[in-house]
């Protein structure tokens, strides 16, 4: 089964572990985390591939092409979720997946409440957002920034981060001083129209 938090990463891990097992049958101990698995340059050759032939050729004293073929001959394809085929190609091992099953797996993963969730990470992320300028009128951007900022903070929390959100009141500094000074010079005049426009 694929990990709904990171289906692509999970699929790559399954492939790397199976390649490592095939390498062990050739007499090499290889750490799965050291086996690169990447998107192929063209879907004509497969969905994901690994240049394992080049990585192990020197240690096995074989050509990259021979290594990739030997690895494919020893793969247990049933151990890799949704894999339909594996083929050697010029030192690469390319994997093709059953596309209807792949699409269903992607939809299921994206529909899971765990999708995108990560392990709890150290440290604190501070997201400062909205922080409308008190010396100017409020506008639609103020509301937009509140939505964007809060959404970003929620995504970071879901991904495993500890997050603090901050709204800087920004009620000090030159702009506020100028507004306060200007207001102190206005006597006997009532605000006209929207008060934030009048002050701003």
C-alpha positions in Angstrom: 0.0 0.0 0.0 1.1 3.6 -0.7 1.5 6.1 2.2 -1.4 8.6 1.7 0.7 11.3 3.2 3.2 11.1 0.3 2.1 8.5 -2.3 4.9 9.3 -4.8 7.6 9.2 -2.2 6.2 5.9 -0.9 6.2 4.5 -4.4 9.8 5.5 -4.9 10.7 3.8 -1.6 9.1 0.6 -2.7 11.1 0.6 -5.9 14.4 1.4 -4.2 13.9 -1.4 -1.6 13.1 -3.9 -4.4 16.2 -2.9 -6.4 18.3 -3.2 -3.3 16.9 -6.7 -2.8 17.8 -7.6 -6.4 21.3 -6.2 -5.9 21.7 -8.3 -2.8 21.0 -11.4 -4.9 23.9 -10.2 -7.1 26.2 -10.2 -4.0 26.0 -6.5 -3.2 24.6 -4.8 -0.1 23.1 -1.5 -1.1 21.3 1.0 1.1 17.8 1.7 -0.5 18.2 5.4 0.4 21.2 5.6 -1.9 19.3 4.3 -4.9 18.0 7.2 -7.1 14.5 6.8 -8.4 13.3 9.6 -10.7 10.8 10.6 -13.3 11.6 9.3 -16.8 12.3 11.8 -19.6 9.4 10.3 -21.5 6.3 8.3 -20.7 7.2 6.2 -23.7 9.8 4.4 -21.7 8.0 4.3 -18.4 6.7 6.4 -15.4 9.7 6.2 -13.0 13.2 4.9 -13.6 16.5 4.3 -11.8 20.1 4.7 -13.2 21.1 1.7 -11.1 23.2 0.2 -13.9 25.6 3.1 -13.8 25.7 3.2 -10.0 26.6 -0.5 -9.6 28.6 -1.2 -12.8 32.0 -0.6 -11.2 31.3 -2.7 -8.1 29.9 -5.6 -10.1 32.5 -5.3 -12.8 29.7 -5.4 -15.4 28.5 -2.9 -18.0 25.6 -0.7 -17.0 23.4 -2.5 -19.5 24.3 -5.9 -18.0 23.6 -4.6 -14.5 20.2 -3.2 -15.4 19.2 -6.5 -17.1 20.4 -8.5 -14.1 18.5 -6.4 -11.7 15.3 -6.6 -13.8 15.7 -10.4 -13.9 15.7 -10.5 -10.1 12.9 -8.0 -9.3 9.8 -9.2 -7.5 7.4 -6.9 -9.3 4.5 -7.9 -7.1 6.2 -6.2 -4.2 5.9 -2.8 -5.8 2.4 -1.4 -5.6 0.6 -0.8 -8.9 3.7 -1.7 -11.0 2.8 -3.3 -14.3 6.3 -3.8 -15.8 10.0 -3.2 -15.4 12.4 -3.1 -18.3 16.2 -2.5 -18.7 17.3 0.3 -20.9 20.9 1.5 -21.4 21.8 1.1 -17.8 18.4 2.3 -16.5 15.6 0.2 -15.0 12.3 1.8 -16.0 9.0 1.1 -14.4 5.6 1.4 -15.9 2.4 1.4 -13.8 -1.1 0.4 -14.5 -2.5 3.8 -15.3 -6.2 3.3 -14.1 -4.9 1.9 -10.8 -2.4 4.7 -10.6 -5.1 7.3 -11.1 -7.3 5.7 -8.5 -4.4 5.6 -6.0 -3.7 9.3 -6.6 -7.4 10.2 -6.1 -7.6 8.1 -2.9 -4.4 9.6 -1.5 -5.5 13.2 -2.3 -8.9 12.5 -0.7 -7.4 11.2 2.5 -7.3 13.6 5.5 -3.7 12.5 6.0 -2.6 13.7 2.5 0.4 16.0 2.9 0.7 15.5 6.6 4.3 15.1 7.8 6.1 14.2 11.0 6.3 16.8 13.7 9.4 18.9 13.1 11.4 21.0 15.5 11.4 24.7 15.8 8.6 27.2 15.4 7.5 29.0 12.3 6.0 32.5 12.7 3.5 33.6 10.1 2.8 37.3 10.2 -0.1 38.3 8.0 -2.8 40.9 7.4 -1.3 43.6 9.6 -3.3 46.3 8.0 -1.8 49.8 7.9 -3.6 51.8 10.6 -2.7 55.1 8.8 -4.5 54.1 5.6 -8.0 52.9 4.6 -8.8 49.2 4.8 -9.2 47.6 1.3 -9.9 44.3 -0.3 -6.3 43.3 -0.1 -6.5 43.4 3.7 -9.1 40.7 3.6 -7.3 38.8 0.9 -4.1 38.7 3.0 -6.0 37.4 6.0 -7.2 34.5 4.0 -3.9 33.7 2.4 -1.9 34.1 5.7 -4.2 31.9 7.7 -4.4 29.3 5.0 -0.6 29.1 4.8 -0.4 28.7 8.6 -2.9 25.9 8.5 -1.0 24.1 5.7 2.2 24.4 7.7 0.5 22.9 10.8 -0.9 20.0 8.7 2.6 19.4 7.3 3.9 18.9 10.8 5.2 22.4 11.8 4.5 24.2 15.0 3.2 27.5 13.9 2.4 30.9 15.6 0.5 33.5 13.7 1.0 37.2 14.4 -0.8 40.4 13.6 1.4 43.4 14.0 -0.8 46.3 15.1 1.7 48.7 13.7 0.5 51.5 15.9 3.8 53.2 16.2 6.2 54.8 13.8 6.3 57.8 11.5 3.0 57.2 9.7 1.0 56.8 12.9 2.8 59.9 14.4 1.9 62.0 11.4 -1.7 60.8 11.5 -1.9 61.6 15.2 -0.3 65.0 14.7 -2.7 65.8 11.9 -5.7 64.7 13.9 -4.6 66.9 16.8 -4.8 69.9 14.5 -8.3 69.2 13.4 -10.8 71.0 15.8 -14.5 71.1 15.6 -14.7 68.9 12.5 -16.6 65.6 12.4 -15.4 62.6 10.3 -16.9 62.7 6.8 -17.8 59.4 5.1 -16.1 56.2 6.2 -14.0 56.9 9.3 -11.0 54.9 8.1 -11.0 56.9 4.9 -11.2 60.1 6.8 -8.3 59.2 9.1 -6.3 57.7 6.3 
